[in-house]
Amino acid sequence: MNFFFDNTLAPKIARGLNQFVQPEHSVVHLKDAFEPNDEDEYWLSELAKRLERVAIVTADVHIERNPHLIQAWGETGHTIFFLKPGWADMPFWLQTQKLTTSFPAMLAAASDAHARAAFLVSPNGRIRQLR
């Protein structure tokens, strides 16, 4: 499974998690694969061309209200994990600790998910499937 962290999360967290899950899986941050100012629709479609299965992790809970992103996401078939409000406001080390603790469950959920599945991850690590 290939995980992709967007700009709402620190690149260092993605790089650290990548070290833990290689070689079976990968974790890449947007800044390590695209230009930081690339439009979301662009990198969503490019990811679909480059990688077979992608799970996007974002702390931008408003992404699902944007019709252009919903269309781009639907066309690509990515799985997505929305980190509930509270994640983005956490201090770096607490966010790192909680993501590291939650990541095995996120990996299992993504591996079993159908295309276009969406999950909501609470700050305590509880994962709920939205669709």
Secondary structure, 3 states (H helix, E strand, C coil): CEEEECCCCCHHHHHHHHHHHCCCCEEEEHHHHCCCCCCHHHHHHHHHHHCCCEEEEECCCCHHHCHHHHHHHHHHCCEEEEECCCCCCCCHHHHHHHHHHHHHHHHHHHHHCCCCCEEEECCCCCEEECC
